[in-house]
Amino acid sequence: MTNDVKEENAKVEQITIRVKGGDGAEIEFKIKNTTTMGKVQAAYAQKLGINKDTVRFKFDGAAVTMTQTPADLGLEDGDSIDAFVQQIGGCC
């Protein structure tokens, strides 16, 4: 292994994040800091039994894109992100 590969492997770490839904329920995910938030979105939606395209994330009040990674967002072990599920209809 070269030094560059060793350094790259050392930078990839696993963190635990919490995704908090509108009802206050939290689901924990253990992910690498290089995992895209799109993968987290898909796993979160699957656990709730909903379509992944109806889920949006926010971290510190800012919208999260599904191509961003925890490293891009500055997420640290134990951080929480907010999840919002799009609702269609619901009136009368």
PyMOL Python script that loads the backbone (N, CA, C, O; Angstrom):
from pymol import cmd

cmd.read_pdbstr("""\
ATOM      1  N   MET A   1       0.838  -1.199   0.000  1.00  0.00           N
ATOM      2  CA  MET A   1       0.000   0.000   0.000  1.00  0.00           C
ATOM      3  C   MET A   1       0.871   1.247   0.000  1.00  0.00           C
ATOM      4  O   MET A   1       1.855   1.323   0.736  1.00  0.00           O
ATOM      5  N   THR A   2       0.525   2.182  -0.790  1.00  0.00           N
ATOM      6  CA  THR A   2       1.286   3.419  -0.811  1.00  0.00           C
ATOM      7  C   THR A   2       0.816   4.316   0.318  1.00  0.00           C
ATOM      8  O   THR A   2      -0.229   4.074   0.922  1.00  0.00           O
ATOM      9  N   ASN A   3       1.578   5.334   0.596  1.00  0.00           N
ATOM     10  CA  ASN A   3       1.204   6.282   1.647  1.00  0.00           C
ATOM     11  C   ASN A   3      -0.076   7.020   1.309  1.00  0.00           C
ATOM     12  O   ASN A   3      -0.876   7.312   2.198  1.00  0.00           O
ATOM     13  N   ASP A   4      -0.284   7.330   0.015  1.00  0.00           N
ATOM     14  CA  ASP A   4      -1.501   8.036  -0.389  1.00  0.00           C
ATOM     15  C   ASP A   4      -2.743   7.205  -0.094  1.00  0.00           C
ATOM     16  O   ASP A   4      -3.743   7.732   0.393  1.00  0.00           O
ATOM     17  N   VAL A   5      -2.684   5.910  -0.384  1.00  0.00           N
ATOM     18  CA  VAL A   5      -3.823   5.026  -0.140  1.00  0.00           C
ATOM     19  C   VAL A   5      -4.065   4.893   1.360  1.00  0.00           C
ATOM     20  O   VAL A   5      -5.213   4.903   1.804  1.00  0.00           O
ATOM     21  N   LYS A   6      -3.004   4.769   2.139  1.00  0.00           N
ATOM     22  CA  LYS A   6      -3.145   4.671   3.595  1.00  0.00           C
ATOM     23  C   LYS A   6      -3.780   5.929   4.163  1.00  0.00           C
ATOM     24  O   LYS A   6      -4.645   5.851   5.036  1.00  0.00           O
ATOM     25  N   GLU A   7      -3.356   7.088   3.673  1.00  0.00           N
ATOM     26  CA  GLU A   7      -3.927   8.351   4.148  1.00  0.00           C
ATOM     27  C   GLU A   7      -5.397   8.454   3.783  1.00  0.00           C
ATOM     28  O   GLU A   7      -6.208   8.917   4.585  1.00  0.00           O
ATOM     29  N   GLU A   8      -5.746   8.025   2.574  1.00  0.00           N
ATOM     30  CA  GLU A   8      -7.145   8.076   2.132  1.00  0.00           C
ATOM     31  C   GLU A   8      -8.007   7.165   3.005  1.00  0.00           C
ATOM     32  O   GLU A   8      -9.105   7.553   3.404  1.00  0.00           O
ATOM     33  N   ASN A   9      -7.524   5.964   3.303  1.00  0.00           N
ATOM     34  CA  ASN A   9      -8.270   5.037   4.151  1.00  0.00           C
ATOM     35  C   ASN A   9      -8.422   5.572   5.565  1.00  0.00           C
ATOM     36  O   ASN A   9      -9.441   5.328   6.211  1.00  0.00           O
ATOM     37  N   ALA A  10      -7.435   6.289   6.050  1.00  0.00           N
ATOM     38  CA  ALA A  10      -7.503   6.848   7.395  1.00  0.00           C
ATOM     39  C   ALA A  10      -8.553   7.954   7.475  1.00  0.00           C
ATOM     40  O   ALA A  10      -9.137   8.168   8.538  1.00  0.00           O
ATOM     41  N   LYS A  11      -8.802   8.656   6.374  1.00  0.00           N
ATOM     42  CA  LYS A  11      -9.770   9.751   6.366  1.00  0.00           C
ATOM     43  C   LYS A  11     -11.210   9.246   6.357  1.00  0.00           C
ATOM     44  O   LYS A  11     -12.118   9.967   6.771  1.00  0.00           O
ATOM     45  N   VAL A  12     -11.430   8.010   5.887  1.00  0.00           N
ATOM     46  CA  VAL A  12     -12.778   7.442   5.836  1.00  0.00           C
ATOM     47  C   VAL A  12     -13.085   6.876   7.215  1.00  0.00           C
ATOM     48  O   VAL A  12     -12.465   5.910   7.661  1.00  0.00           O
ATOM     49  N   GLU A  13     -14.048   7.495   7.876  1.00  0.00           N
ATOM     50  CA  GLU A  13     -14.418   7.021   9.198  1.00  0.00           C
ATOM     51  C   GLU A  13     -15.919   6.793   9.251  1.00  0.00           C
ATOM     52  O   GLU A  13     -16.679   7.343   8.453  1.00  0.00           O
ATOM     53  N   GLN A  14     -16.324   5.979  10.197  1.00  0.00           N
ATOM     54  CA  GLN A  14     -17.743   5.695  10.364  1.00  0.00           C
ATOM     55  C   GLN A  14     -18.289   6.572  11.487  1.00  0.00           C
ATOM     56  O   GLN A  14     -17.670   6.719  12.541  1.00  0.00           O
ATOM     57  N   ILE A  15     -19.463   7.149  11.235  1.00  0.00           N
ATOM     58  CA  ILE A  15     -20.119   7.970  12.240  1.00  0.00           C
ATOM     59  C   ILE A  15     -21.559   7.495  12.408  1.00  0.00           C
ATOM     60  O   ILE A  15     -22.112   6.812  11.545  1.00  0.00           O
ATOM     61  N   THR A  16     -22.143   7.867  13.525  1.00  0.00           N
ATOM     62  CA  THR A  16     -23.555   7.589  13.769  1.00  0.00           C
ATOM     63  C   THR A  16     -24.298   8.910  13.701  1.00  0.00           C
ATOM     64  O   THR A  16     -23.944   9.867  14.389  1.00  0.00           O
ATOM     65  N   ILE A  17     -25.335   8.959  12.864  1.00  0.00           N
ATOM     66  CA  ILE A  17     -26.173  10.155  12.792  1.00  0.00           C
ATOM     67  C   ILE A  17     -27.604   9.757  13.123  1.00  0.00           C
ATOM     68  O   ILE A  17     -27.993   8.597  12.985  1.00  0.00           O
ATOM     69  N   ARG A  18     -28.369  10.730  13.559  1.00  0.00           N
ATOM     70  CA  ARG A  18     -29.780  10.506  13.853  1.00  0.00           C
ATOM     71  C   ARG A  18     -30.606  11.310  12.866  1.00  0.00           C
ATOM     72  O   ARG A  18     -30.331  12.483  12.616  1.00  0.00           O
ATOM     73  N   VAL A  19     -31.621  10.666  12.307  1.00  0.00           N
ATOM     74  CA  VAL A  19     -32.561  11.351  11.430  1.00  0.00           C
ATOM     75  C   VAL A  19     -33.845  11.504  12.227  1.00  0.00           C
ATOM     76  O   VAL A  19     -34.468  10.523  12.633  1.00  0.00           O
ATOM     77  N   LYS A  20     -34.227  12.758  12.441  1.00  0.00           N
ATOM     78  CA  LYS A  20     -35.384  13.062  13.281  1.00  0.00           C
ATOM     79  C   LYS A  20     -36.567  13.458  12.408  1.00  0.00           C
ATOM     80  O   LYS A  20     -36.491  14.412  11.634  1.00  0.00           O
ATOM     81  N   GLY A  21     -37.662  12.713  12.541  1.00  0.00           N
ATOM     82  CA  GLY A  21     -38.868  12.985  11.773  1.00  0.00           C
ATOM     83  C   GLY A  21     -39.719  14.057  12.418  1.00  0.00           C
ATOM     84  O   GLY A  21     -39.443  14.498  13.534  1.00  0.00           O
ATOM     85  N   GLY A  22     -40.751  14.474  11.714  1.00  0.00           N
ATOM     86  CA  GLY A  22     -41.649  15.514  12.198  1.00  0.00           C
ATOM     87  C   GLY A  22     -42.391  15.132  13.461  1.00  0.00           C
ATOM     88  O   GLY A  22     -42.826  16.000  14.217  1.00  0.00           O
ATOM     89  N   ASP A  23     -42.541  13.820  13.696  1.00  0.00           N
ATOM     90  CA  ASP A  23     -43.232  13.352  14.895  1.00  0.00           C
ATOM     91  C   ASP A  23     -42.293  13.220  16.086  1.00  0.00           C
ATOM     92  O   ASP A  23     -42.715  12.811  17.167  1.00  0.00           O
ATOM     93  N   GLY A  24     -41.025  13.565  15.896  1.00  0.00           N
ATOM     94  CA  GLY A  24     -40.044  13.509  16.974  1.00  0.00           C
ATOM     95  C   GLY A  24     -39.298  12.187  17.061  1.00  0.00           C
ATOM     96  O   GLY A  24     -38.324  12.073  17.804  1.00  0.00           O
ATOM     97  N   ALA A  25     -39.743  11.189  16.311  1.00  0.00           N
ATOM     98  CA  ALA A  25     -39.073   9.886  16.326  1.00  0.00           C
ATOM     99  C   ALA A  25     -37.716   9.996  15.631  1.00  0.00           C
ATOM    100  O   ALA A  25     -37.579  10.668  14.608  1.00  0.00           O
ATOM    101  N   GLU A  26     -36.723   9.325  16.205  1.00  0.00           N
ATOM    102  CA  GLU A  26     -35.380   9.349  15.638  1.00  0.00           C
ATOM    103  C   GLU A  26     -34.970   7.954  15.200  1.00  0.00           C
ATOM    104  O   GLU A  26     -35.258   6.967  15.876  1.00  0.00           O
ATOM    105  N   ILE A  27     -34.299   7.888  14.068  1.00  0.00           N
ATOM    106  CA  ILE A  27     -33.728   6.635  13.582  1.00  0.00           C
ATOM    107  C   ILE A  27     -32.231   6.863  13.425  1.00  0.00           C
ATOM    108  O   ILE A  27     -31.806   7.836  12.802  1.00  0.00           O
ATOM    109  N   GLU A  28     -31.434   5.961  13.993  1.00  0.00           N
ATOM    110  CA  GLU A  28     -29.983   6.082  13.908  1.00  0.00           C
ATOM    111  C   GLU A  28     -29.441   5.312  12.710  1.00  0.00           C
ATOM    112  O   GLU A  28     -29.918   4.232  12.364  1.00  0.00           O
ATOM    113  N   PHE A  29     -28.437   5.904  12.098  1.00  0.00           N
ATOM    114  CA  PHE A  29     -27.744   5.265  10.986  1.00  0.00           C
ATOM    115  C   PHE A  29     -26.250   5.337  11.245  1.00  0.00           C
ATOM    116  O   PHE A  29     -25.729   6.389  11.615  1.00  0.00           O
ATOM    117  N   LYS A  30     -25.559   4.215  11.052  1.00  0.00           N
ATOM    118  CA  LYS A  30     -24.101   4.188  11.106  1.00  0.00           C
ATOM    119  C   LYS A  30     -23.627   4.189   9.665  1.00  0.00           C
ATOM    120  O   LYS A  30     -23.878   3.251   8.908  1.00  0.00           O
ATOM    121  N   ILE A  31     -22.941   5.256   9.302  1.00  0.00           N
ATOM    122  CA  ILE A  31     -22.524   5.432   7.911  1.00  0.00           C
ATOM    123  C   ILE A  31     -21.081   5.909   7.845  1.00  0.00           C
ATOM    124  O   ILE A  31     -20.534   6.423   8.821  1.00  0.00           O
ATOM    125  N   LYS A  32     -20.478   5.729   6.680  1.00  0.00           N
ATOM    126  CA  LYS A  32     -19.151   6.289   6.440  1.00  0.00           C
ATOM    127  C   LYS A  32     -19.309   7.765   6.131  1.00  0.00           C
ATOM    128  O   LYS A  32     -20.355   8.192   5.643  1.00  0.00           O
ATOM    129  N   ASN A  33     -18.287   8.539   6.411  1.00  0.00           N
ATOM    130  CA  ASN A  33     -18.373   9.974   6.122  1.00  0.00           C
ATOM    131  C   ASN A  33     -18.310  10.271   4.624  1.00  0.00           C
ATOM    132  O   ASN A  33     -18.375  11.429   4.213  1.00  0.00           O
ATOM    133  N   THR A  34     -18.183   9.220   3.812  1.00  0.00           N
ATOM    134  CA  THR A  34     -18.184   9.379   2.354  1.00  0.00           C
ATOM    135  C   THR A  34     -19.497   8.901   1.718  1.00  0.00           C
ATOM    136  O   THR A  34     -19.657   8.981   0.500  1.00  0.00           O
ATOM    137  N   THR A  35     -20.427   8.409   2.528  1.00  0.00           N
ATOM    138  CA  THR A  35     -21.721   7.930   2.033  1.00  0.00           C
ATOM    139  C   THR A  35     -22.583   9.116   1.617  1.00  0.00           C
ATOM    140  O   THR A  35     -22.656  10.111   2.339  1.00  0.00           O
ATOM    141  N   THR A  36     -23.232   9.021   0.466  1.00  0.00           N
ATOM    142  CA  THR A  36     -24.091  10.132   0.048  1.00  0.00           C
ATOM    143  C   THR A  36     -25.364  10.145   0.881  1.00  0.00           C
ATOM    144  O   THR A  36     -25.825   9.107   1.357  1.00  0.00           O
ATOM    145  N   MET A  37     -25.917  11.329   1.048  1.00  0.00           N
ATOM    146  CA  MET A  37     -27.155  11.459   1.813  1.00  0.00           C
ATOM    147  C   MET A  37     -28.321  10.817   1.068  1.00  0.00           C
ATOM    148  O   MET A  37     -29.348  10.511   1.673  1.00  0.00           O
ATOM    149  N   GLY A  38     -28.171  10.611  -0.233  1.00  0.00           N
ATOM    150  CA  GLY A  38     -29.183   9.899  -1.002  1.00  0.00           C
ATOM    151  C   GLY A  38     -29.359   8.470  -0.509  1.00  0.00           C
ATOM    152  O   GLY A  38     -30.474   7.948  -0.489  1.00  0.00           O
ATOM    153  N   LYS A  39     -28.254   7.834  -0.110  1.00  0.00           N
ATOM    154  CA  LYS A  39     -28.341   6.478   0.435  1.00  0.00           C
ATOM    155  C   LYS A  39     -29.041   6.491   1.793  1.00  0.00           C
ATOM    156  O   LYS A  39     -29.817   5.588   2.106  1.00  0.00           O
ATOM    157  N   VAL A  40     -28.766   7.506   2.587  1.00  0.00           N
ATOM    158  CA  VAL A  40     -29.434   7.639   3.887  1.00  0.00           C
ATOM    159  C   VAL A  40     -30.923   7.898   3.667  1.00  0.00           C
ATOM    160  O   VAL A  40     -31.771   7.336   4.361  1.00  0.00           O
ATOM    161  N   GLN A  41     -31.229   8.750   2.700  1.00  0.00           N
ATOM    162  CA  GLN A  41     -32.624   9.059   2.367  1.00  0.00           C
ATOM    163  C   GLN A  41     -33.368   7.783   1.985  1.00  0.00           C
ATOM    164  O   GLN A  41     -34.482   7.555   2.458  1.00  0.00           O
ATOM    165  N   ALA A  42     -32.776   6.958   1.144  1.00  0.00           N
ATOM    166  CA  ALA A  42     -33.414   5.718   0.699  1.00  0.00           C
ATOM    167  C   ALA A  42     -33.630   4.759   1.868  1.00  0.00           C
ATOM    168  O   ALA A  42     -34.686   4.134   1.971  1.00  0.00           O
ATOM    169  N   ALA A  43     -32.639   4.641   2.744  1.00  0.00           N
ATOM    170  CA  ALA A  43     -32.770   3.751   3.902  1.00  0.00           C
ATOM    171  C   ALA A  43     -33.834   4.258   4.868  1.00  0.00           C
ATOM    172  O   ALA A  43     -34.609   3.473   5.415  1.00  0.00           O
ATOM    173  N   TYR A  44     -33.869   5.571   5.076  1.00  0.00           N
ATOM    174  CA  TYR A  44     -34.874   6.176   5.961  1.00  0.00           C
ATOM    175  C   TYR A  44     -36.277   5.929   5.404  1.00  0.00           C
ATOM    176  O   TYR A  44     -37.176   5.521   6.139  1.00  0.00           O
ATOM    177  N   ALA A  45     -36.458   6.172   4.129  1.00  0.00           N
ATOM    178  CA  ALA A  45     -37.767   5.971   3.501  1.00  0.00           C
ATOM    179  C   ALA A  45     -38.189   4.506   3.567  1.00  0.00           C
ATOM    180  O   ALA A  45     -39.359   4.202   3.796  1.00  0.00           O
ATOM    181  N   GLN A  46     -37.238   3.608   3.367  1.00  0.00           N
ATOM    182  CA  GLN A  46     -37.550   2.182   3.417  1.00  0.00           C
ATOM    183  C   GLN A  46     -38.022   1.790   4.815  1.00  0.00           C
ATOM    184  O   GLN A  46     -38.976   1.024   4.952  1.00  0.00           O
ATOM    185  N   LYS A  47     -37.362   2.307   5.853  1.00  0.00           N
ATOM    186  CA  LYS A  47     -37.772   1.996   7.225  1.00  0.00           C
ATOM    187  C   LYS A  47     -39.175   2.510   7.524  1.00  0.00           C
ATOM    188  O   LYS A  47     -39.912   1.899   8.298  1.00  0.00           O
ATOM    189  N   LEU A  48     -39.545   3.635   6.909  1.00  0.00           N
ATOM    190  CA  LEU A  48     -40.876   4.198   7.131  1.00  0.00           C
ATOM    191  C   LEU A  48     -41.916   3.622   6.170  1.00  0.00           C
ATOM    192  O   LEU A  48     -43.117   3.808   6.365  1.00  0.00           O
ATOM    193  N   GLY A  49     -41.453   2.925   5.139  1.00  0.00           N
ATOM    194  CA  GLY A  49     -42.360   2.354   4.156  1.00  0.00           C
ATOM    195  C   GLY A  49     -42.964   3.390   3.228  1.00  0.00           C
ATOM    196  O   GLY A  49     -44.120   3.278   2.820  1.00  0.00           O
ATOM    197  N   ILE A  50     -42.160   4.411   2.894  1.00  0.00           N
ATOM    198  CA  ILE A  50     -42.629   5.481   2.017  1.00  0.00           C
ATOM    199  C   ILE A  50     -41.689   5.619   0.823  1.00  0.00           C
ATOM    200  O   ILE A  50     -40.608   5.030   0.807  1.00  0.00           O
ATOM    201  N   ASN A  51     -42.100   6.391  -0.167  1.00  0.00           N
ATOM    202  CA  ASN A  51     -41.287   6.658  -1.347  1.00  0.00           C
ATOM    203  C   ASN A  51     -40.146   7.603  -0.969  1.00  0.00           C
ATOM    204  O   ASN A  51     -40.372   8.635  -0.337  1.00  0.00           O
ATOM    205  N   LYS A  52     -38.930   7.249  -1.358  1.00  0.00           N
ATOM    206  CA  LYS A  52     -37.767   8.076  -0.998  1.00  0.00           C
ATOM    207  C   LYS A  52     -37.841   9.485  -1.577  1.00  0.00           C
ATOM    208  O   LYS A  52     -37.257  10.416  -1.021  1.00  0.00           O
ATOM    209  N   ASP A  53     -38.549   9.645  -2.681  1.00  0.00           N
ATOM    210  CA  ASP A  53     -38.637  10.960  -3.317  1.00  0.00           C
ATOM    211  C   ASP A  53     -39.512  11.941  -2.547  1.00  0.00           C
ATOM    212  O   ASP A  53     -39.560  13.124  -2.885  1.00  0.00           O
ATOM    213  N   THR A  54     -40.204  11.462  -1.516  1.00  0.00           N
ATOM    214  CA  THR A  54     -41.051  12.350  -0.708  1.00  0.00           C
ATOM    215  C   THR A  54     -40.328  12.855   0.535  1.00  0.00           C
ATOM    216  O   THR A  54     -40.903  13.601   1.326  1.00  0.00           O
ATOM    217  N   VAL A  55     -39.064  12.451   0.713  1.00  0.00           N
ATOM    218  CA  VAL A  55     -38.300  12.814   1.914  1.00  0.00           C
ATOM    219  C   VAL A  55     -37.291  13.910   1.589  1.00  0.00           C
ATOM    220  O   VAL A  55     -36.593  13.849   0.577  1.00  0.00           O
ATOM    221  N   ARG A  56     -37.225  14.910   2.461  1.00  0.00           N
ATOM    222  CA  ARG A  56     -36.236  15.990   2.355  1.00  0.00           C
ATOM    223  C   ARG A  56     -35.510  16.097   3.690  1.00  0.00           C
ATOM    224  O   ARG A  56     -36.112  15.914   4.748  1.00  0.00           O
ATOM    225  N   PHE A  57     -34.210  16.396   3.636  1.00  0.00           N
ATOM    226  CA  PHE A  57     -33.408  16.555   4.844  1.00  0.00           C
ATOM    227  C   PHE A  57     -32.959  17.999   5.002  1.00  0.00           C
ATOM    228  O   PHE A  57     -32.751  18.718   4.025  1.00  0.00           O
ATOM    229  N   LYS A  58     -32.814  18.405   6.267  1.00  0.00           N
ATOM    230  CA  LYS A  58     -32.198  19.689   6.595  1.00  0.00           C
ATOM    231  C   LYS A  58     -31.200  19.461   7.722  1.00  0.00           C
ATOM    232  O   LYS A  58     -31.429  18.655   8.624  1.00  0.00           O
ATOM    233  N   PHE A  59     -30.091  20.189   7.651  1.00  0.00           N
ATOM    234  CA  PHE A  59     -29.090  20.153   8.714  1.00  0.00           C
ATOM    235  C   PHE A  59     -28.771  21.587   9.086  1.00  0.00           C
ATOM    236  O   PHE A  59     -28.372  22.382   8.235  1.00  0.00           O
ATOM    237  N   ASP A  60     -28.942  21.914  10.337  1.00  0.00           N
ATOM    238  CA  ASP A  60     -28.747  23.287  10.829  1.00  0.00           C
ATOM    239  C   ASP A  60     -29.564  24.288  10.020  1.00  0.00           C
ATOM    240  O   ASP A  60     -29.107  25.400   9.755  1.00  0.00           O
ATOM    241  N   GLY A  61     -30.773  23.893   9.629  1.00  0.00           N
ATOM    242  CA  GLY A  61     -31.685  24.786   8.919  1.00  0.00           C
ATOM    243  C   GLY A  61     -31.457  24.901   7.427  1.00  0.00           C
ATOM    244  O   GLY A  61     -32.242  25.541   6.727  1.00  0.00           O
ATOM    245  N   ALA A  62     -30.388  24.288   6.928  1.00  0.00           N
ATOM    246  CA  ALA A  62     -30.081  24.370   5.492  1.00  0.00           C
ATOM    247  C   ALA A  62     -30.478  23.073   4.800  1.00  0.00           C
ATOM    248  O   ALA A  62     -30.316  21.984   5.351  1.00  0.00           O
ATOM    249  N   ALA A  63     -31.002  23.207   3.584  1.00  0.00           N
ATOM    250  CA  ALA A  63     -31.392  22.032   2.805  1.00  0.00           C
ATOM    251  C   ALA A  63     -30.172  21.171   2.490  1.00  0.00           C
ATOM    252  O   ALA A  63     -29.086  21.681   2.214  1.00  0.00           O
ATOM    253  N   VAL A  64     -30.373  19.867   2.537  1.00  0.00           N
ATOM    254  CA  VAL A  64     -29.322  18.903   2.232  1.00  0.00           C
ATOM    255  C   VAL A  64     -29.615  18.308   0.859  1.00  0.00           C
ATOM    256  O   VAL A  64     -30.727  17.848   0.604  1.00  0.00           O
ATOM    257  N   THR A  65     -28.620  18.315  -0.023  1.00  0.00           N
ATOM    258  CA  THR A  65     -28.802  17.663  -1.322  1.00  0.00           C
ATOM    259  C   THR A  65     -28.398  16.200  -1.185  1.00  0.00           C
ATOM    260  O   THR A  65     -27.583  15.843  -0.335  1.00  0.00           O
ATOM    261  N   MET A  66     -28.971  15.379  -2.018  1.00  0.00           N
ATOM    262  CA  MET A  66     -28.744  13.944  -1.895  1.00  0.00           C
ATOM    263  C   MET A  66     -27.382  13.499  -2.404  1.00  0.00           C
ATOM    264  O   MET A  66     -27.015  12.335  -2.244  1.00  0.00           O
ATOM    265  N   THR A  67     -26.626  14.408  -3.014  1.00  0.00           N
ATOM    266  CA  THR A  67     -25.272  14.074  -3.458  1.00  0.00           C
ATOM    267  C   THR A  67     -24.226  14.456  -2.415  1.00  0.00           C
ATOM    268  O   THR A  67     -23.060  14.081  -2.541  1.00  0.00           O
ATOM    269  N   GLN A  68     -24.632  15.196  -1.392  1.00  0.00           N
ATOM    270  CA  GLN A  68     -23.697  15.590  -0.340  1.00  0.00           C
ATOM    271  C   GLN A  68     -23.384  14.399   0.561  1.00  0.00           C
ATOM    272  O   GLN A  68     -24.158  13.447   0.661  1.00  0.00           O
ATOM    273  N   THR A  69     -22.241  14.483   1.204  1.00  0.00           N
ATOM    274  CA  THR A  69     -21.821  13.458   2.156  1.00  0.00           C
ATOM    275  C   THR A  69     -21.748  14.080   3.544  1.00  0.00           C
ATOM    276  O   THR A  69     -21.758  15.305   3.669  1.00  0.00           O
ATOM    277  N   PRO A  70     -21.673  13.254   4.596  1.00  0.00           N
ATOM    278  CA  PRO A  70     -21.489  13.815   5.936  1.00  0.00           C
ATOM    279  C   PRO A  70     -20.246  14.700   6.022  1.00  0.00           C
ATOM    280  O   PRO A  70     -20.245  15.710   6.726  1.00  0.00           O
ATOM    281  N   ALA A  71     -19.192  14.320   5.307  1.00  0.00           N
ATOM    282  CA  ALA A  71     -17.973  15.138   5.301  1.00  0.00           C
ATOM    283  C   ALA A  71     -18.245  16.506   4.683  1.00  0.00           C
ATOM    284  O   ALA A  71     -17.758  17.521   5.181  1.00  0.00           O
ATOM    285  N   ASP A  72     -19.027  16.536   3.592  1.00  0.00           N
ATOM    286  CA  ASP A  72     -19.375  17.805   2.944  1.00  0.00           C
ATOM    287  C   ASP A  72     -20.145  18.715   3.897  1.00  0.00           C
ATOM    288  O   ASP A  72     -19.948  19.930   3.915  1.00  0.00           O
ATOM    289  N   LEU A  73     -21.026  18.103   4.689  1.00  0.00           N
ATOM    290  CA  LEU A  73     -21.904  18.870   5.580  1.00  0.00           C
ATOM    291  C   LEU A  73     -21.251  19.215   6.912  1.00  0.00           C
ATOM    292  O   LEU A  73     -21.769  20.036   7.668  1.00  0.00           O
ATOM    293  N   GLY A  74     -20.124  18.592   7.197  1.00  0.00           N
ATOM    294  CA  GLY A  74     -19.480  18.809   8.486  1.00  0.00           C
ATOM    295  C   GLY A  74     -20.168  18.047   9.613  1.00  0.00           C
ATOM    296  O   GLY A  74     -20.059  18.421  10.781  1.00  0.00           O
ATOM    297  N   LEU A  75     -20.879  16.973   9.256  1.00  0.00           N
ATOM    298  CA  LEU A  75     -21.547  16.160  10.274  1.00  0.00           C
ATOM    299  C   LEU A  75     -20.508  15.439  11.118  1.00  0.00           C
ATOM    300  O   LEU A  75     -19.494  14.957  10.613  1.00  0.00           O
ATOM    301  N   GLU A  76     -20.782  15.379  12.403  1.00  0.00           N
ATOM    302  CA  GLU A  76     -19.908  14.668  13.322  1.00  0.00           C
ATOM    303  C   GLU A  76     -20.687  13.548  13.981  1.00  0.00           C
ATOM    304  O   GLU A  76     -21.916  13.523  13.925  1.00  0.00           O
ATOM    305  N   ASP A  77     -19.985  12.633  14.598  1.00  0.00           N
ATOM    306  CA  ASP A  77     -20.621  11.508  15.267  1.00  0.00           C
ATOM    307  C   ASP A  77     -21.654  12.005  16.277  1.00  0.00           C
ATOM    308  O   ASP A  77     -21.345  12.828  17.138  1.00  0.00           O
ATOM    309  N   GLY A  78     -22.885  11.496  16.162  1.00  0.00           N
ATOM    310  CA  GLY A  78     -23.951  11.868  17.089  1.00  0.00           C
ATOM    311  C   GLY A  78     -24.819  13.024  16.633  1.00  0.00           C
ATOM    312  O   GLY A  78     -25.804  13.343  17.299  1.00  0.00           O
ATOM    313  N   ASP A  79     -24.484  13.667  15.509  1.00  0.00           N
ATOM    314  CA  ASP A  79     -25.297  14.788  15.009  1.00  0.00           C
ATOM    315  C   ASP A  79     -26.663  14.304  14.538  1.00  0.00           C
ATOM    316  O   ASP A  79     -26.842  13.137  14.189  1.00  0.00           O
ATOM    317  N   SER A  80     -27.623  15.229  14.536  1.00  0.00           N
ATOM    318  CA  SER A  80     -28.978  14.942  14.063  1.00  0.00           C
ATOM    319  C   SER A  80     -29.294  15.787  12.844  1.00  0.00           C
ATOM    320  O   SER A  80     -28.869  16.938  12.738  1.00  0.00           O
ATOM    321  N   ILE A  81     -30.048  15.196  11.926  1.00  0.00           N
ATOM    322  CA  ILE A  81     -30.589  15.949  10.805  1.00  0.00           C
ATOM    323  C   ILE A  81     -32.105  15.819  10.853  1.00  0.00           C
ATOM    324  O   ILE A  81     -32.635  14.833  11.364  1.00  0.00           O
ATOM    325  N   ASP A  82     -32.785  16.798  10.329  1.00  0.00           N
ATOM    326  CA  ASP A  82     -34.245  16.807  10.330  1.00  0.00           C
ATOM    327  C   ASP A  82     -34.763  16.258   9.013  1.00  0.00           C
ATOM    328  O   ASP A  82     -34.239  16.569   7.943  1.00  0.00           O
ATOM    329  N   ALA A  83     -35.803  15.435   9.106  1.00  0.00           N
ATOM    330  CA  ALA A  83     -36.433  14.864   7.918  1.00  0.00           C
ATOM    331  C   ALA A  83     -37.843  15.406   7.784  1.00  0.00           C
ATOM    332  O   ALA A  83     -38.585  15.509   8.760  1.00  0.00           O
ATOM    333  N   PHE A  84     -38.190  15.745   6.571  1.00  0.00           N
ATOM    334  CA  PHE A  84     -39.529  16.239   6.268  1.00  0.00           C
ATOM    335  C   PHE A  84     -40.111  15.365   5.167  1.00  0.00           C
ATOM    336  O   PHE A  84     -39.475  15.122   4.142  1.00  0.00           O
ATOM    337  N   VAL A  85     -41.337  14.896   5.400  1.00  0.00           N
ATOM    338  CA  VAL A  85     -42.009  14.058   4.416  1.00  0.00           C
ATOM    339  C   VAL A  85     -43.073  14.894   3.733  1.00  0.00           C
ATOM    340  O   VAL A  85     -43.940  15.476   4.386  1.00  0.00           O
ATOM    341  N   GLN A  86     -42.999  14.947   2.412  1.00  0.00           N
ATOM    342  CA  GLN A  86     -43.955  15.709   1.610  1.00  0.00           C
ATOM    343  C   GLN A  86     -45.332  15.079   1.744  1.00  0.00           C
ATOM    344  O   GLN A  86     -45.491  13.864   1.634  1.00  0.00           O
ATOM    345  N   GLN A  87     -46.322  15.930   1.982  1.00  0.00           N
ATOM    346  CA  GLN A  87     -47.694  15.450   2.075  1.00  0.00           C
ATOM    347  C   GLN A  87     -48.476  15.929   0.863  1.00  0.00           C
ATOM    348  O   GLN A  87     -48.362  17.081   0.445  1.00  0.00           O
ATOM    349  N   ILE A  88     -49.256  15.041   0.319  1.00  0.00           N
ATOM    350  CA  ILE A  88     -50.083  15.382  -0.834  1.00  0.00           C
ATOM    351  C   ILE A  88     -51.536  15.306  -0.400  1.00  0.00           C
ATOM    352  O   ILE A  88     -51.975  14.307   0.171  1.00  0.00           O
ATOM    353  N   GLY A  89     -52.272  16.363  -0.674  1.00  0.00           N
ATOM    354  CA  GLY A  89     -53.687  16.400  -0.281  1.00  0.00           C
ATOM    355  C   GLY A  89     -53.822  16.656   1.202  1.00  0.00           C
ATOM    356  O   GLY A  89     -52.952  17.280   1.810  1.00  0.00           O
ATOM    357  N   GLY A  90     -54.901  16.184   1.787  1.00  0.00           N
ATOM    358  CA  GLY A  90     -55.067  16.313   3.223  1.00  0.00           C
ATOM    359  C   GLY A  90     -56.103  17.331   3.634  1.00  0.00           C
ATOM    360  O   GLY A  90     -56.314  17.533   4.830  1.00  0.00           O
ATOM    361  N   CYS A  91     -56.744  17.969   2.708  1.00  0.00           N
ATOM    362  CA  CYS A  91     -57.752  18.961   3.057  1.00  0.00           C
ATOM    363  C   CYS A  91     -59.143  18.375   2.857  1.00  0.00           C
ATOM    364  O   CYS A  91     -59.402  17.644   1.901  1.00  0.00           O
ATOM    365  N   CYS A  92     -59.999  18.707   3.757  1.00  0.00           N
ATOM    366  CA  CYS A  92     -61.424  18.355   3.714  1.00  0.00           C
ATOM    367  C   CYS A  92     -61.666  17.019   3.126  1.00  0.00           C
ATOM    368  O   CYS A  92     -62.814  16.587   3.024  1.00  0.00           O
TER     369      CYS A  92
END
""", "prot")
cmd.dss("prot")
cmd.show_as("cartoon", "prot")
cmd.util.cbc("prot")
cmd.orient("prot")
